[in-house]
Amino acid sequence: MIERTDRVGSFTLPGTSMTVNRMGYGAMQLAGRDGNKLVWGPPGDVDGAIAVLREAVTSGVNHIDTADFYGPHVTNQIIRKALSPYPDDLVIVTKVSARRGEDGSWIPAFSREELIAAVHDNLRNLGLDALDVVNLRSMFSIHEPAEGSIEAPMTVLAELQQKGLVRHIGLSNVTPAQIAQARRIAPIVCVQNQYNLVCRADDALIADLAHDGIAYVPFFPLGGFTPFQSDTLSEVAARLGATPMQVALAWLLQRSPNILVIPGTSSVEHLRENLQASRLQVPSEVIADLDSIGGGPV
Ligand SMILES: NC(=O)c1ccc[n+]([C@@H]2O[C@H](COP(=O)([O-])OP(=O)(O)OC[C@H]3O[C@@H](n4cnc5c(N)ncnc54)[C@H](OP(=O)(O)O)[C@@H]3O)[C@@H](O)[C@H]2O)c1
């Protein structure tokens, strides 16, 4: 059953004074109209998007994930409208290294000029003097981590950090080799890759990052644009008196203490449902059932 108290607590990004609640919020779903999987243009209901963000923060979320290429620019502008002046403890994590084509496509934007422009776009649209955390999003393959040197773009981000425009650096869509390469250039506070009940390629990486105190922030925690539909998940949820999405999030939060979740939603109702997952204990006897959804135990 869902308990009354938040069980999952907080996490301090390594080498920083930034402590975030492990239950965060991903803002990508705020761009585009209902059902628009392109993350393109303004939302159908701007006031509704603002309401989601404000309710997230008043409910204790102090970690919001975004990018200036959501919309493009739209999501950051809505975050600013909804939340600026920002609460002192709010950590906004953005990402760079992609831009959008006129057709909504996602285009690598890894050059020095493009990275500098992206940081300034984020600063302007969020209304900030410095970005809390910037994830360098690898684009050697758009949909999954793929090998390739990230030395040059990491060096640019490290310079921007030295100039004070970027407080901390994270990585996204990366391989262990790229993480190691980046850490030789600047400290890395978080890694954001696709990971969820079904997509378990990073099981070993999560343990390695936990060992080094680095946050792991799974994107598509609910399965992404088409959330999970699994009989096993539904059966477990029914047994626990919870919803399938709550179980998927609670499983992630129990999976490792360095996991921070950023479920995305454009709906206040779904937001409320998702936030309740931090109060849900998934008993050990059903973890094996949930592991079977992804093909086996860790
Ligand atoms: N680094 C990267 O490459 C990358 C890639 C993708 C995403 N991200 C980040 O990760 C965050 C999370 O990923 P995501 O938003 O794409 O996917 P997600 O969190 O896995 O799922 C979002 C989808 O689930 C639906 N949903 C949310 N809560 C629900 C609920 N309680 N019941 C039923 N449906 C629900 C949403 O629709 P409704 O709006 O109708 O609730 C939306 O369609 C993003 O917001 C973004 O910040 C990063």
The ligand as a Gaussian input file, in Angstrom:
#p B3LYP/6-31G(d) Opt

LIG

0 1
 N       18.625000      13.241000     -22.552000
 C       17.762000      12.868000     -23.464000
 O       18.132000      12.502000     -24.577000
 C       16.304000      12.836000     -23.145000
 C       15.408000      12.190000     -24.010000
 C       14.069000      12.151000     -23.683000
 C       13.625000      12.767000     -22.501000
 N       14.506000      13.408000     -21.688000
 C       14.057000      14.022000     -20.412000
 O       13.457000      13.002000     -19.642000
 C       12.176000      13.438000     -19.177000
 C       11.258000      12.238000     -19.026000
 O       11.050000      11.610000     -20.267000
 P        9.690000      11.746000     -21.084000
 O        8.861000      12.820000     -20.512000
 O       10.037000      11.832000     -22.492000
 O        9.041000      10.317000     -20.903000
 P        8.371000       9.560000     -19.657000
 O        8.537000      10.362000     -18.417000
 O        8.878000       8.180000     -19.679000
 O        6.846000       9.496000     -20.088000
 C        6.130000      10.629000     -20.494000
 C        4.835000      10.125000     -21.104000
 O        4.090000       9.459000     -20.108000
 C        2.814000      10.075000     -19.954000
 N        2.518000      10.041000     -18.515000
 C        3.176000      10.662000     -17.532000
 N        2.652000      10.365000     -16.345000
 C        1.635000       9.516000     -16.586000
 C        0.707000       8.856000     -15.758000
 N        0.733000       8.984000     -14.427000
 N       -0.227000       8.048000     -16.334000
 C       -0.265000       7.887000     -17.670000
 N        0.600000       8.496000     -18.525000
 C        1.547000       9.309000     -17.975000
 C        2.955000      11.461000     -20.498000
 O        1.733000      11.922000     -21.026000
 P        0.894000      13.124000     -20.305000
 O        1.573000      14.395000     -20.682000
 O       -0.466000      12.969000     -20.876000
 O        0.945000      12.855000     -18.830000
 C        3.956000      11.229000     -21.631000
 O        3.290000      10.749000     -22.776000
 C       11.726000      14.421000     -20.274000
 O       10.690000      15.241000     -19.815000
 C       13.019000      15.119000     -20.588000
 O       13.225000      16.167000     -19.664000
 C       15.834000      13.437000     -21.979000

